[in-house]
């Protein structure tokens, strides 16, 4: 299986949340430009330049690599460790800011997904309750709960990001649920993809086999543009261009015309 062949998972951050799913097994990515690109490797979380030079490194020997990474604030990167139910905030220089946030201490139950909230704080997905919890900016209490529509028991969310006031929740690589930050359910996006998706101001990007599919958010039913992105678990969208990190280099995914 092509997923198993990759030992290095790249993540570019400078816009919104990304979620890796299970650490060291799958990953996803995000970016707006070249100024804040992070990758997750066996050496930890590393910030790199667009030439592949390592600019900063963070590694926690006790927690290992994070399950998800959110860089919507480029100066306060949020790392979520699902197995340990902890959140750590690091600076752009790879230095921990403050103490780790222990989600168990918040009494929120088991959390499997986490991302930043545009209104401050963060969103958590509570597995047992199948609901979203908004944590206040001080990360000390739950300010809001949003119950999600029930799905089949085997359709667990695998990825979550917020963009422009809309929370996108990937369900079993079969569709993407959409909920606004006030709890209103929007029409879901029905499509098949390989766990990774990314949303910017104009487009929905998804990975399907060896191709990146680009769809306009205002015309999701239209035919997508295709980009060849071979052997990429974790594509990057940088300045509106799909790329991949391979052999310590950022490579552009080739647009397909047919």
Backbone torsions as a table, in degrees:
resi	resn	phi	psi	omega
1	UNK	NA	133.1	-170.8
2	UNK	-63.3	-24.1	179.7
3	UNK	-64.3	-32.5	-173.3
4	UNK	-74.0	-18.9	-173.0
5	UNK	-75.9	-9.8	-172.6
6	UNK	-105.9	126.9	-178.7
7	UNK	-101.9	-13.2	-177.3
8	UNK	-118.0	126.6	-178.2
9	UNK	-111.4	121.8	-176.7
10	UNK	-102.3	142.6	179.2
11	UNK	-137.3	125.9	175.7
12	UNK	-109.3	134.8	-175.2
13	UNK	-130.0	133.7	166.5
14	UNK	-177.5	24.7	-179.9
15	UNK	-144.6	-70.7	-175.4
16	UNK	-136.2	-166.2	-174.8
17	UNK	-74.8	150.3	164.6
18	UNK	-128.4	153.9	179.8
19	UNK	-130.0	131.0	-176.4
20	UNK	-89.4	-5.9	-171.9
21	UNK	68.8	-126.5	179.4
22	UNK	-88.6	124.8	-175.8
23	UNK	-56.4	138.6	178.4
24	UNK	68.4	10.7	175.2
25	UNK	-122.3	-33.9	176.4
26	UNK	-153.8	163.0	-178.8
27	UNK	-156.8	173.0	-179.7
28	UNK	-148.6	178.8	-172.8
29	UNK	-155.2	173.3	-178.6
30	UNK	-163.1	153.7	171.5
31	UNK	-175.7	156.5	170.4
32	UNK	-113.1	-31.5	179.1
33	UNK	-156.2	-170.3	-173.5
34	UNK	-85.5	-2.2	-166.7
35	UNK	-82.3	-12.6	-175.4
36	UNK	-147.4	71.1	-177.0
37	UNK	-103.9	125.7	179.3
38	UNK	-118.6	143.8	174.5
39	UNK	-127.2	152.8	175.4
40	UNK	-109.9	118.4	-179.0
41	UNK	-128.0	-177.2	175.5
42	UNK	-65.0	-15.7	178.3
43	UNK	-92.0	0.8	179.5
44	UNK	112.4	-161.9	179.5
45	UNK	-88.4	123.7	-175.6
46	UNK	-127.7	137.2	171.7
47	UNK	-93.4	131.0	-177.3
48	UNK	-126.3	161.1	172.3
49	UNK	-85.6	172.9	179.2
50	UNK	-71.6	-5.5	173.8
51	UNK	-97.2	0.8	179.5
52	UNK	91.3	2.0	179.2
53	UNK	-72.9	133.6	178.8
54	UNK	-76.4	121.9	-178.0
55	UNK	-102.5	-27.4	-179.5
56	UNK	-160.5	152.7	-179.6
57	UNK	-139.3	138.6	171.1
58	UNK	-131.5	130.8	175.6
59	UNK	-143.2	132.8	178.0
60	UNK	-111.3	109.4	-174.5
61	UNK	-63.1	-29.0	-178.7
62	UNK	-79.3	-40.5	-174.8
63	UNK	-94.0	-20.9	-177.2
64	UNK	77.5	-147.0	179.7
65	UNK	-87.4	149.0	-178.4
66	UNK	-72.9	155.4	174.3
67	UNK	-79.4	-33.5	177.1
68	UNK	-146.1	159.4	-173.6
69	UNK	-138.9	130.9	-178.1
70	UNK	-127.8	120.0	-176.9
71	UNK	-117.8	29.1	179.1
72	UNK	-62.4	-27.9	168.6
73	UNK	-106.2	105.4	-173.2
74	UNK	-65.3	-11.5	179.8
75	UNK	-103.3	-5.5	179.1
76	UNK	-141.3	85.3	-176.0
77	UNK	-82.2	130.5	-176.6
78	UNK	-98.0	124.6	177.3
79	UNK	-111.6	127.7	179.9
80	UNK	-112.9	126.5	179.2
81	UNK	-111.3	99.1	-174.0
82	UNK	-63.2	-45.5	-175.7
83	UNK	-59.5	-37.1	-177.5
84	UNK	-98.2	-2.8	179.7
85	UNK	53.4	49.0	179.9
86	UNK	-132.5	153.7	174.8
87	UNK	-124.1	132.7	176.5
88	UNK	-123.1	136.3	176.1
89	UNK	-104.4	129.9	177.5
90	UNK	-122.5	157.7	178.8
91	UNK	-83.3	173.8	177.5
92	UNK	-65.5	-13.8	176.7
93	UNK	-96.7	6.7	177.5
94	UNK	78.7	26.2	179.7
95	UNK	-109.6	131.9	-179.9
96	UNK	-61.8	135.9	178.1
97	UNK	-107.1	117.7	-180.0
98	UNK	70.1	-165.5	-178.7
99	UNK	-93.4	154.9	174.4
100	UNK	-58.7	145.6	176.0
101	UNK	-94.3	115.4	178.9
102	UNK	-90.0	110.2	-176.8
103	UNK	-66.7	-25.0	177.6
104	UNK	-62.4	-36.3	179.8
105	UNK	-65.9	-22.1	178.0
106	UNK	-80.2	-10.8	179.3
107	UNK	66.8	36.1	-174.7
108	UNK	-99.1	-0.3	-177.6
109	UNK	81.2	-172.3	-176.4
110	UNK	-72.6	126.8	179.9
111	UNK	-109.7	129.5	-179.1
112	UNK	-111.7	-18.1	177.9
113	UNK	-136.6	149.0	178.7
114	UNK	-149.3	143.4	173.8
115	UNK	-154.4	164.7	178.6
116	UNK	-71.9	152.3	171.8
117	UNK	-101.2	136.9	179.0
118	UNK	-64.8	-20.2	178.9
119	UNK	-93.7	13.1	-177.7
120	UNK	99.5	158.7	-178.7
121	UNK	74.3	-146.6	-178.2
122	UNK	-155.0	161.6	174.2
123	UNK	-100.9	138.7	175.9
124	UNK	-124.4	141.8	172.8
125	UNK	-100.0	118.9	-180.0
126	UNK	-91.4	111.8	-172.1
127	UNK	-62.2	-52.2	-175.4
128	UNK	-65.2	-42.3	-178.6
129	UNK	-82.9	-8.3	-176.5
130	UNK	46.6	58.5	-178.3
131	UNK	-147.4	159.8	175.3
132	UNK	-96.7	139.3	177.3
133	UNK	-120.6	127.0	175.0
134	UNK	-97.9	122.2	179.4
135	UNK	-95.8	139.3	-176.1
136	UNK	-64.3	163.7	-176.4
137	UNK	-58.4	-26.1	177.4
138	UNK	-82.1	-3.3	179.0
139	UNK	57.7	43.8	-176.8
140	UNK	-120.6	-17.0	-177.8
141	UNK	-157.9	165.2	177.0
142	UNK	-87.5	122.5	179.1
143	UNK	-97.3	-22.6	-175.0
144	UNK	-154.5	144.9	174.2
145	UNK	-126.9	135.5	178.6
146	UNK	-127.1	114.8	177.6
147	UNK	-76.2	134.0	179.6
148	UNK	-95.1	153.6	177.4
149	UNK	-63.3	140.9	-178.6
150	UNK	-69.7	139.7	176.1
151	UNK	-124.7	177.7	176.6
152	UNK	-61.3	150.6	-173.2
153	UNK	-60.7	-26.0	-178.4
154	UNK	-90.9	4.8	-177.8
155	UNK	-105.0	75.9	-179.6
156	UNK	-88.8	142.1	174.7
157	UNK	-59.3	140.0	-177.7
158	UNK	-118.4	-11.9	-177.6
159	UNK	-160.6	147.0	-178.4
160	UNK	-148.7	132.4	173.9
161	UNK	-141.7	159.8	172.5
162	UNK	-119.0	136.1	178.4
163	UNK	-143.8	123.4	177.5
164	UNK	51.8	44.3	175.5
165	UNK	80.3	5.9	178.8
166	UNK	-118.9	131.9	177.5
167	UNK	-95.8	124.5	179.1
168	UNK	-104.9	125.3	-176.3
169	UNK	-124.2	114.2	179.2
170	UNK	-78.1	129.3	-178.5
171	UNK	-113.9	109.0	169.5
172	UNK	49.8	31.5	178.4
173	UNK	59.0	19.5	-177.6
174	UNK	-114.4	-23.0	178.5
175	UNK	-164.5	169.0	179.0
176	UNK	-126.6	113.8	177.0
177	UNK	-76.4	150.6	178.8
178	UNK	-130.7	130.2	-179.1
179	UNK	-138.1	133.5	176.4
180	UNK	-80.6	168.0	-171.8
181	UNK	-69.9	-3.7	176.8
182	UNK	-101.6	-1.0	175.4
183	UNK	101.6	2.7	179.1
184	UNK	-78.8	127.4	179.4
185	UNK	-81.5	127.4	177.4
186	UNK	-101.5	169.6	-178.8
187	UNK	-62.7	130.1	-179.8
188	UNK	-71.8	160.6	176.2
189	UNK	-101.0	115.0	-177.9
190	UNK	-94.5	115.1	176.3
191	UNK	-168.0	159.5	178.3
192	UNK	-97.1	135.3	178.7
193	UNK	-153.5	168.7	-176.2
194	UNK	-98.4	59.6	174.1
195	UNK	72.0	-36.8	-177.0
196	UNK	-88.3	133.2	166.3
197	UNK	-147.8	161.8	-178.7
198	UNK	-147.6	144.8	-179.2
199	UNK	-126.4	128.3	170.8
200	UNK	-116.2	-162.2	-174.8
201	UNK	-66.8	-27.0	-174.2
202	UNK	-118.4	-26.9	-166.8
203	UNK	-129.7	153.8	165.9
204	UNK	-104.5	125.8	178.8
205	UNK	-111.7	133.7	176.8
206	UNK	-135.1	152.1	174.7
207	UNK	-100.5	126.5	179.1
208	UNK	-135.2	107.0	-172.7
209	UNK	58.6	-122.0	-178.6
210	UNK	-99.9	19.3	-175.8
211	UNK	-124.3	144.1	169.0
212	UNK	-95.6	130.8	177.9
213	UNK	-109.4	128.8	-178.9
214	UNK	-112.3	121.6	179.4
215	UNK	-124.5	141.4	175.1
216	UNK	-71.6	132.9	179.7
217	UNK	-62.3	-29.6	180.0
218	UNK	-86.0	-8.5	179.9
219	UNK	-142.6	62.2	-175.7
220	UNK	-66.0	-21.9	-178.7
221	UNK	-79.9	-11.9	-177.5
222	UNK	-74.0	162.1	-179.5
223	UNK	-64.6	129.5	-177.9
224	UNK	-76.3	154.4	168.4
225	UNK	-81.5	142.4	-175.6
226	UNK	-113.5	141.4	176.6
227	UNK	-130.8	131.2	178.6
228	UNK	-78.6	120.8	-176.6
229	UNK	-136.0	73.2	-171.9
230	UNK	-67.3	145.7	171.7
231	UNK	56.0	35.5	-177.3
232	UNK	-115.5	107.5	171.6
233	UNK	-72.3	-35.2	-170.4
234	UNK	-128.8	80.4	177.7
235	UNK	-67.3	163.3	179.0
236	UNK	-124.6	139.2	173.4
237	UNK	-111.2	106.8	-174.2
238	UNK	-122.1	121.6	-176.6
239	UNK	53.0	38.6	178.4
240	UNK	74.3	13.7	-179.3
241	UNK	-121.9	129.0	178.3
242	UNK	-74.7	134.9	-179.0
243	UNK	-140.5	172.3	175.9
244	UNK	-138.7	155.4	178.9
245	UNK	-106.0	117.7	-174.7
246	UNK	-146.8	131.3	179.3
247	UNK	52.9	43.3	177.7
248	UNK	62.8	26.7	178.2
249	UNK	-135.2	148.5	171.7
250	UNK	-90.7	121.3	-178.0
251	UNK	-117.8	138.2	-179.0
252	UNK	-79.2	138.5	175.0
253	UNK	-81.2	133.0	-173.1
254	UNK	-78.9	131.1	177.5
255	UNK	-73.0	137.7	179.6
256	UNK	-102.7	131.4	179.8
257	UNK	-115.3	106.1	172.2
258	UNK	-163.1	NA	NA
